Amino acid sequence: MIESQPEGRITTIAEAEGNRVALSGRFAVRDVMRVRGVLSDIAEDRPLVLDLQDADWIDTSIAWAIALKRQRLEAAGMRVSVTGASEEATQLLATVTEALPRPEPEPQPVRGISPMIEALGRNVSAGFATLAETTGILGLFLHRLFRSVVHPREFRLTALVHHCEAAGLAAVPIVALLSFLIGVVLAFQGATQLRQFGAEVFVVDLIAISILRELGILLTAIIVAGRTASAYTAAIGSMKMREEIDAMRTLGIDPASALIVPRVLALVLMLPILGLIANISGLLGGALMSWVELGISPAMFRTRLVDGTDVSQVFVGLVKAPVFAAIIGVIGCQAGLRVSGTAESLGRMTSSAVVAAIFAVIVIDALFSIFFAQIGV
């Protein structure tokens, strides 16, 4: 079969020992689809000989089509040979073949105790490195905050107000709703269990201590960790991807003072307020369910709450709020600064920030519980 074109001719011959393709004339990028079509029609179950003796000139696109066909045939175990090529064509084919992407080999599964110990060691080392980096960001925040106190003109009040609204005011509905529902669930479950012993009235103490001491601020911190830590990571990570942080340094703007201090300080100021709102909503939910399920009137609930609950329970819960806020804000900002330059990195660090913030909140809450138990509060 002979296929003619004004600039070049392709001849395919089926021989006993294999297929032969001969190119004659000049071939440029306009001929690449024609060459690819002819080469694609050749069966890949026989050896192939590419005869370039009469080819006056081929460009990179033709060399790419030939190299691609050669790669497929060699992958199928067939022999491919190029004959009659000029020195320039031979060099071009070698360069294009070298540049073709190679499939990466499948990673072999590792077995045995040694790889497991090595992976554990690497994870522990990475964990300590992340902890050290988080501590460094926390120290940077405290230093820039102190410098803002010494030099008030460097303090960004507008940014602080904006982040207070975004992290605090915007979170009030979800915090209040979830805390209200938690109060309802606690009252219902407590009433179910205490009714067996005729001690339904103690459900007020159960709700008060659980919400004021632990669940109110813990639930608030987890909600804030989920919505605010991810927002901080996404915002700072997007700026990192667009090289806006480098531009800030070029303009003489300190990224820590402009990005970290307002965000973390806004959380430190707003989380205690959100915790107080969560406490009130949780108590309201518990009072409503106690009224519906146990017949404890709101007046009786309030009397029992005031008489049986010490005000120290409120402070035990709220004293954790600034610590939770600082950790959540620092982890969110640190994850944003670790974003490299891809959307995949941004998504990975956003998820990592949420998980790390929630984990840190729960660990710190456990440490606070041990501390308060040791001092008898």
C-alpha positions, 0 to 999 in steps of 0.5 A: 500500500502506498499513500502519497502526499505532496511533501512526503510518501509513506510505504508499508510492506508486509514481509516474511520476517516482519513489517517494513515502513519506508518514509521518503521526502520531507515530513513536518508537523502537518504530516504527524497525524498521517504518520501516526495513523499509518503506524497505528494501523500496523499490527504489534505482533510482528517486528518492525523495520523503519526505513528512513534512507529516502527521508530527506528531513523529519521534524520533532513531531514525526520523531515523536510518532516513531518513538511512541510506536517503538515504545509500544512495540518494545513493551509488547516484546517485539523488535524495532529497528531503524535503518538508513537514518541520517546522523541528524535524524538518528540524534533527533530520534534518540533525544525524543525517545529519551524524553518520552515519559516512562511508567513508574514501577509498582512499589513493592510491598514492604514486609517484616518488622524492620520497615514497620519500625522505620515507618514508626520512627519516621512518623514520631520524628515528623510529629516532634518536628511539627510540634517544634514548628508549632511551638515556634509559631506560638512564640512568634505570635507572643513576640509580635503581640508584645511588640504590638503592645510596645508599639501600638501603631503596628497593631492592626485593629481593623483586621482584629475586628474583622476576624472577631466577626468571622470567628466569633459572631458568625459562629454563634448560631451553630454553637448555640444550636448544638449546645442546646441539643446537647443539653436536651440529650443530656437531660433526656438520658439523665432522666431515663437513668435517674428515674430508676432510682427516684432521683430525677431532681439530680438531673439538674446537677448532672446537666449543670456540671457536665455543660459548665465544666466540660461539654460547653467549652469542649464542644465550642472548641471543637466547632471552632477548630473545625470551621476556623482552623480550616479557614485560617489554613485556607486563607494563608495557604492561598496567599502562600500559593499566590506568593502574596506573603513574599510580596508582603515581605518585599513591601516591608510588611511583617507577615506574622504581625499582619496575618498571625496576630489578628487571627489568633488574638481574635480567637483568644478574645471570642472563644470565652464568649462563645463558651459562655453562649454555649453554656447558656444554650446547653442549660436552656436545652436541659431545662426545656427537656427537664420540664417536658420529661420530668415536670421540673418547672423552669423556676425549680430548675433555676433554684436547683441550679443556683443552690447545687452548682458552685460558680467555680464550675463556670470558671473551671470551664471558661479558663480553658478557653484562651488556651484552646483558642491560642492552640487552634489559631496557631495550628491553623496559621502554621498549616497555612504557612506549610502549604507548598504551591499546589491545590493538593497541598492546600487541601491536605494541609487544611484537613491536617489542620482540622484533625490536629486542632481537634486532637490538641483540644481534646488532649489539653482538655484531658490535661486540664481535667487531671490538673483540676482533679489534683488541686481539688477543684 
